[in-house]
Amino acid sequence: MKKIILLALTALMMVGCFNKKNPDGTYTTKEQRTYIIDSCEYIGYLGFGNGDVLAHKGNCRFCKERRQKELEELVIKLKEK
C-alpha cells in the first residue's frame, strides 16, 4: 500500500510541473499565465472568481532595459551640472 501511494505521488509530481508556451507568447501552467502587455511581462493568476488577477513580474527584460536607459540619462544630466 505504501508503494502504491509513493508511486501515485511521484506520478502526480511529474505530471503537474510543466510550462507550455502558447502561440500568443504567453506561458501556461495549471494556475498562472505570463502575459506581455505594452512590452512588459505580467503574471495572470486564474480562478479567483472575478477572472484573472494581473501582477507585474518586476524582473522582465523590457523594464530592465528601460531602467538602464533612465539611469544613463540621469548620469548624463548630473555630469552637465
N, CA, C and O atoms as a GROMACS GRO file, in nm:
protein
  324
    1MET      N    1   0.082  -0.119   0.000
    1MET     CA    2   0.000   0.000   0.000
    1MET      C    3   0.088   0.126   0.000
    1MET      O    4   0.058   0.222  -0.071
    2LYS      N    5   0.195   0.126   0.079
    2LYS     CA    6   0.285   0.241   0.085
    2LYS      C    7   0.352   0.265  -0.050
    2LYS      O    8   0.372   0.380  -0.090
    3LYS      N    9   0.386   0.157  -0.119
    3LYS     CA   10   0.450   0.171  -0.250
    3LYS      C   11   0.354   0.231  -0.352
    3LYS      O   12   0.396   0.310  -0.437
    4ILE      N   13   0.227   0.195  -0.344
    4ILE     CA   14   0.128   0.249  -0.437
    4ILE      C   15   0.110   0.399  -0.415
    4ILE      O   16   0.102   0.476  -0.510
    5ILE      N   17   0.102   0.439  -0.288
    5ILE     CA   18   0.087   0.581  -0.255
    5ILE      C   19   0.210   0.659  -0.301
    5ILE      O   20   0.197   0.768  -0.357
    6LEU      N   21   0.328   0.605  -0.278
    6LEU     CA   22   0.451   0.671  -0.321
    6LEU      C   23   0.457   0.682  -0.473
    6LEU      O   24   0.498   0.785  -0.526
    7LEU      N   25   0.416   0.579  -0.542
    7LEU     CA   26   0.412   0.581  -0.688
    7LEU      C   27   0.313   0.684  -0.739
    7LEU      O   28   0.342   0.756  -0.835
    8ALA      N   29   0.196   0.692  -0.676
    8ALA     CA   30   0.094   0.790  -0.718
    8ALA      C   31   0.144   0.932  -0.695
    8ALA      O   32   0.125   1.017  -0.782
    9LEU      N   33   0.206   0.960  -0.582
    9LEU     CA   34   0.260   1.094  -0.555
    9LEU      C   35   0.370   1.131  -0.654
    9LEU      O   36   0.376   1.245  -0.700
   10THR      N   37   0.455   1.036  -0.685
   10THR     CA   38   0.562   1.062  -0.783
   10THR      C   39   0.503   1.092  -0.920
   10THR      O   40   0.550   1.183  -0.988
   11ALA      N   41   0.403   1.018  -0.961
   11ALA     CA   42   0.339   1.040  -1.091
   11ALA      C   43   0.271   1.177  -1.094
   11ALA      O   44   0.279   1.246  -1.195
   12LEU      N   45   0.205   1.218  -0.986
   12LEU     CA   46   0.140   1.349  -0.981
   12LEU      C   47   0.242   1.462  -0.990
   12LEU      O   48   0.217   1.563  -1.055
   13MET      N   49   0.355   1.446  -0.924
   13MET     CA   50   0.459   1.550  -0.929
   13MET      C   51   0.516   1.562  -1.070
   13MET      O   52   0.545   1.673  -1.115
   14MET      N   53   0.533   1.452  -1.138
   14MET     CA   54   0.589   1.455  -1.273
   14MET      C   55   0.491   1.516  -1.372
   14MET      O   56   0.534   1.587  -1.464
   15VAL      N   57   0.364   1.491  -1.357
   15VAL     CA   58   0.263   1.541  -1.450
   15VAL      C   59   0.227   1.686  -1.418
   15VAL      O   60   0.198   1.763  -1.510
   16GLY      N   61   0.229   1.725  -1.294
   16GLY     CA   62   0.183   1.858  -1.253
   16GLY      C   63   0.279   1.971  -1.280
   16GLY      O   64   0.238   2.086  -1.273
   17CYS      N   65   0.404   1.945  -1.310
   17CYS     CA   66   0.503   2.051  -1.330
   17CYS      C   67   0.540   2.064  -1.476
   17CYS      O   68   0.631   1.996  -1.524
   18PHE      N   69   0.470   2.151  -1.546
   18PHE     CA   70   0.504   2.174  -1.686
   18PHE      C   71   0.474   2.319  -1.720
   18PHE      O   72   0.384   2.380  -1.662
   19ASN      N   73   0.548   2.372  -1.814
   19ASN     CA   74   0.521   2.503  -1.871
   19ASN      C   75   0.499   2.485  -2.019
   19ASN      O   76   0.573   2.414  -2.086
   20LYS      N   77   0.398   2.549  -2.070
   20LYS     CA   78   0.364   2.537  -2.211
   20LYS      C   79   0.360   2.677  -2.270
   20LYS      O   80   0.291   2.764  -2.218
   21LYS      N   81   0.434   2.699  -2.377
   21LYS     CA   82   0.432   2.829  -2.444
   21LYS      C   83   0.320   2.831  -2.546
   21LYS      O   84   0.313   2.746  -2.635
   22ASN      N   85   0.234   2.929  -2.532
   22ASN     CA   86   0.122   2.944  -2.623
   22ASN      C   87   0.164   3.024  -2.746
   22ASN      O   88   0.265   3.093  -2.743
   23PRO      N   89   0.088   3.015  -2.856
   23PRO     CA   90   0.123   3.089  -2.978
   23PRO      C   91   0.126   3.241  -2.960
   23PRO      O   92   0.197   3.310  -3.033
   24ASP      N   93   0.051   3.294  -2.863
   24ASP     CA   94   0.048   3.439  -2.843
   24ASP      C   95   0.162   3.489  -2.754
   24ASP      O   96   0.164   3.607  -2.720
   25GLY      N   97   0.256   3.403  -2.717
   25GLY     CA   98   0.371   3.445  -2.638
   25GLY      C   99   0.354   3.428  -2.489
   25GLY      O  100   0.444   3.465  -2.414
   26THR      N  101   0.242   3.375  -2.443
   26THR     CA  102   0.221   3.354  -2.300
   26THR      C  103   0.266   3.214  -2.263
   26THR      O  104   0.271   3.124  -2.347
   27TYR      N  105   0.299   3.197  -2.137
   27TYR     CA  106   0.334   3.066  -2.084
   27TYR      C  107   0.222   3.020  -1.993
   27TYR      O  108   0.168   3.099  -1.915
   28THR      N  109   0.188   2.894  -2.002
   28THR     CA  110   0.077   2.842  -1.924
   28THR      C  111   0.125   2.736  -1.826
   28THR      O  112   0.196   2.643  -1.863
   29THR      N  113   0.085   2.752  -1.703
   29THR     CA  114   0.095   2.644  -1.605
   29THR      C  115  -0.048   2.614  -1.564
   29THR      O  116  -0.142   2.668  -1.623
   30LYS      N  117  -0.067   2.531  -1.466
   30LYS     CA  118  -0.203   2.499  -1.427
   30LYS      C  119  -0.279   2.619  -1.374
   30LYS      O  120  -0.399   2.631  -1.400
   31GLU      N  121  -0.214   2.708  -1.301
   31GLU     CA  122  -0.285   2.816  -1.234
   31GLU      C  123  -0.247   2.954  -1.284
   31GLU      O  124  -0.319   3.050  -1.255
   32GLN      N  125  -0.138   2.969  -1.356
   32GLN     CA  126  -0.096   3.103  -1.395
   32GLN      C  127  -0.052   3.109  -1.540
   32GLN      O  128  -0.025   3.008  -1.603
   33ARG      N  129  -0.047   3.231  -1.590
   33ARG     CA  130  -0.009   3.256  -1.728
   33ARG      C  131   0.073   3.384  -1.731
   33ARG      O  132   0.045   3.477  -1.655
   34THR      N  133   0.172   3.391  -1.818
   34THR     CA  134   0.253   3.510  -1.834
   34THR      C  135   0.206   3.586  -1.956
   34THR      O  136   0.206   3.533  -2.067
   35TYR      N  137   0.164   3.712  -1.935
   35TYR     CA  138   0.115   3.797  -2.043
   35TYR      C  139   0.219   3.902  -2.076
   35TYR      O  140   0.293   3.947  -1.988
   36ILE      N  141   0.227   3.942  -2.202
   36ILE     CA  142   0.312   4.053  -2.242
   36ILE      C  143   0.219   4.165  -2.287
   36ILE      O  144   0.150   4.154  -2.388
   37ILE      N  145   0.218   4.273  -2.208
   37ILE     CA  146   0.133   4.388  -2.234
   37ILE      C  147   0.222   4.511  -2.240
   37ILE      O  148   0.296   4.540  -2.145
   38ASP      N  149   0.217   4.584  -2.350
   38ASP     CA  150   0.296   4.706  -2.367
   38ASP      C  151   0.444   4.677  -2.338
   38ASP      O  152   0.510   4.755  -2.270
   39SER      N  153   0.493   4.568  -2.389
   39SER     CA  154   0.631   4.521  -2.375
   39SER      C  155   0.675   4.498  -2.232
   39SER      O  156   0.794   4.502  -2.203
   40CYS      N  157   0.582   4.474  -2.141
   40CYS     CA  158   0.612   4.435  -2.002
   40CYS      C  159   0.549   4.298  -1.975
   40CYS      O  160   0.446   4.264  -2.032
   41GLU      N  161   0.612   4.222  -1.889
   41GLU     CA  162   0.562   4.089  -1.857
   41GLU      C  163   0.479   4.094  -1.729
   41GLU      O  164   0.521   4.151  -1.628
   42TYR      N  165   0.361   4.033  -1.734
   42TYR     CA  166   0.270   4.026  -1.620
   42TYR      C  167   0.233   3.881  -1.596
   42TYR      O  168   0.228   3.801  -1.690
   43ILE      N  169   0.208   3.847  -1.471
   43ILE     CA  170   0.162   3.713  -1.435
   43ILE      C  171   0.012   3.723  -1.410
   43ILE      O  172  -0.033   3.807  -1.332
   44GLY      N  173  -0.064   3.638  -1.476
   44GLY     CA  174  -0.208   3.633  -1.456
   44GLY      C  175  -0.244   3.506  -1.381
   44GLY      O  176  -0.218   3.395  -1.430
   45TYR      N  177  -0.302   3.522  -1.264
   45TYR     CA  178  -0.346   3.407  -1.185
   45TYR      C  179  -0.492   3.379  -1.217
   45TYR      O  180  -0.575   3.469  -1.213
   46LEU      N  181  -0.522   3.256  -1.247
   46LEU     CA  182  -0.656   3.217  -1.290
   46LEU      C  183  -0.739   3.166  -1.174
   46LEU      O  184  -0.686   3.115  -1.075
   47GLY      N  185  -0.869   3.181  -1.188
   47GLY     CA  186  -0.962   3.114  -1.098
   47GLY      C  187  -0.988   3.183  -0.966
   47GLY      O  188  -1.012   3.115  -0.866
   48PHE      N  189  -0.984   3.316  -0.961
   48PHE     CA  190  -1.015   3.386  -0.837
   48PHE      C  191  -1.155   3.447  -0.840
   48PHE      O  192  -1.181   3.547  -0.774
   49GLY      N  193  -1.245   3.387  -0.916
   49GLY     CA  194  -1.384   3.430  -0.917
   49GLY      C  195  -1.414   3.542  -1.015
   49GLY      O  196  -1.506   3.529  -1.096
   50ASN      N  197  -1.340   3.651  -1.010
   50ASN     CA  198  -1.366   3.765  -1.098
   50ASN      C  199  -1.275   3.766  -1.220
   50ASN      O  200  -1.254   3.872  -1.278
   51GLY      N  201  -1.222   3.656  -1.259
   51GLY     CA  202  -1.133   3.649  -1.374
   51GLY      C  203  -0.988   3.650  -1.331
   51GLY      O  204  -0.954   3.614  -1.218
   52ASP      N  205  -0.903   3.691  -1.423
   52ASP     CA  206  -0.759   3.692  -1.398
   52ASP      C  207  -0.719   3.808  -1.307
   52ASP      O  208  -0.780   3.915  -1.311
   53VAL      N  209  -0.618   3.786  -1.228
   53VAL     CA  210  -0.556   3.890  -1.148
   53VAL      C  211  -0.416   3.909  -1.204
   53VAL      O  212  -0.336   3.816  -1.202
   54LEU      N  213  -0.386   4.029  -1.253
   54LEU     CA  214  -0.256   4.054  -1.314
   54LEU      C  215  -0.162   4.120  -1.214
   54LEU      O  216  -0.201   4.207  -1.137
   55ALA      N  217  -0.037   4.078  -1.218
   55ALA     CA  218   0.067   4.136  -1.134
   55ALA      C  219   0.194   4.150  -1.217
   55ALA      O  220   0.230   4.059  -1.291
   56HIS      N  221   0.260   4.264  -1.206
   56HIS     CA  222   0.384   4.287  -1.281
   56HIS      C  223   0.493   4.197  -1.227
   56HIS      O  224   0.508   4.184  -1.106
   57LYS      N  225   0.568   4.134  -1.316
   57LYS     CA  226   0.672   4.041  -1.272
   57LYS      C  227   0.785   4.112  -1.200
   57LYS      O  228   0.840   4.060  -1.103
   58GLY      N  229   0.820   4.230  -1.248
   58GLY     CA  230   0.926   4.306  -1.181
   58GLY      C  231   1.065   4.271  -1.227
   58GLY      O  232   1.159   4.345  -1.198
   59ASN      N  233   1.082   4.162  -1.296
   59ASN     CA  234   1.215   4.123  -1.342
   59ASN      C  235   1.218   4.101  -1.493
   59ASN      O  236   1.305   4.030  -1.544
   60CYS      N  237   1.125   4.161  -1.565
   60CYS     CA  238   1.122   4.140  -1.709
   60CYS      C  239   1.232   4.219  -1.777
   60CYS      O  240   1.273   4.324  -1.728
   61ARG      N  241   1.280   4.170  -1.888
   61ARG     CA  242   1.394   4.232  -1.955
   61ARG      C  243   1.360   4.368  -2.010
   61ARG      O  244   1.448   4.454  -2.021
   62PHE      N  245   1.234   4.392  -2.046
   62PHE     CA  246   1.194   4.521  -2.101
   62PHE      C  247   1.210   4.631  -1.997
   62PHE      O  248   1.264   4.738  -2.026
   63CYS      N  249   1.164   4.605  -1.876
   63CYS     CA  250   1.175   4.705  -1.770
   63CYS      C  251   1.321   4.725  -1.729
   63CYS      O  252   1.361   4.836  -1.695
   64LYS      N  253   1.398   4.621  -1.733
   64LYS     CA  254   1.540   4.632  -1.701
   64LYS      C  255   1.611   4.723  -1.801
   64LYS      O  256   1.692   4.808  -1.763
   65GLU      N  257   1.580   4.706  -1.930
   65GLU     CA  258   1.639   4.791  -2.033
   65GLU      C  259   1.595   4.936  -2.017
   65GLU      O  260   1.676   5.028  -2.030
   66ARG      N  261   1.465   4.957  -1.988
   66ARG     CA  262   1.416   5.093  -1.967
   66ARG      C  263   1.484   5.159  -1.847
   66ARG      O  264   1.523   5.275  -1.854
   67ARG      N  265   1.498   5.086  -1.739
   67ARG     CA  266   1.561   5.139  -1.618
   67ARG      C  267   1.707   5.174  -1.646
   67ARG      O  268   1.756   5.276  -1.598
   68GLN      N  269   1.776   5.092  -1.723
   68GLN     CA  270   1.916   5.119  -1.756
   68GLN      C  271   1.928   5.248  -1.837
   68GLN      O  272   2.018   5.328  -1.812
   69LYS      N  273   1.838   5.268  -1.935
   69LYS     CA  274   1.840   5.391  -2.015
   69LYS      C  275   1.812   5.513  -1.928
   69LYS      O  276   1.875   5.618  -1.945
   70GLU      N  277   1.717   5.501  -1.834
   70GLU     CA  278   1.685   5.612  -1.745
   70GLU      C  279   1.806   5.649  -1.659
   70GLU      O  280   1.835   5.767  -1.640
   71LEU      N  281   1.876   5.549  -1.609
   71LEU     CA  282   1.993   5.576  -1.526
   71LEU      C  283   2.105   5.641  -1.606
   71LEU      O  284   2.173   5.731  -1.557
   72GLU      N  285   2.124   5.596  -1.730
   72GLU     CA  286   2.226   5.658  -1.816
   72GLU      C  287   2.193   5.804  -1.844
   72GLU      O  288   2.282   5.889  -1.841
   73GLU      N  289   2.065   5.836  -1.870
   73GLU     CA  290   2.024   5.973  -1.893
   73GLU      C  291   2.045   6.059  -1.768
   73GLU      O  292   2.086   6.175  -1.777
   74LEU      N  293   2.016   6.002  -1.652
   74LEU     CA  294   2.034   6.073  -1.527
   74LEU      C  295   2.182   6.104  -1.504
   74LEU      O  296   2.215   6.215  -1.461
   75VAL      N  297   2.270   6.011  -1.531
   75VAL     CA  298   2.413   6.034  -1.514
   75VAL      C  299   2.460   6.145  -1.608
   75VAL      O  300   2.540   6.230  -1.569
   76ILE      N  301   2.412   6.144  -1.731
   76ILE     CA  302   2.449   6.250  -1.826
   76ILE      C  303   2.403   6.386  -1.777
   76ILE      O  304   2.478   6.482  -1.784
   77LYS      N  305   2.279   6.395  -1.727
   77LYS     CA  306   2.228   6.522  -1.678
   77LYS      C  307   2.304   6.570  -1.555
   77LYS      O  308   2.330   6.689  -1.539
   78LEU      N  309   2.341   6.477  -1.469
   78LEU     CA  310   2.415   6.516  -1.348
   78LEU      C  311   2.556   6.563  -1.383
   78LEU      O  312   2.609   6.651  -1.316
   79LYS      N  313   2.617   6.506  -1.486
   79LYS     CA  314   2.750   6.549  -1.528
   79LYS      C  315   2.749   6.688  -1.589
   79LYS      O  316   2.847   6.762  -1.579
   80GLU      N  317   2.636   6.723  -1.653
   80GLU     CA  318   2.624   6.854  -1.715
   80GLU      C  319   2.619   6.966  -1.613
   80GLU      O  320   2.661   7.077  -1.644
   81LYS      N  321   2.571   6.942  -1.496
   81LYS     CA  322   2.556   7.045  -1.392
   81LYS      C  323   2.684   7.076  -1.323
   81LYS      O  324   2.687   7.161  -1.234
   0.00000   0.00000   0.00000
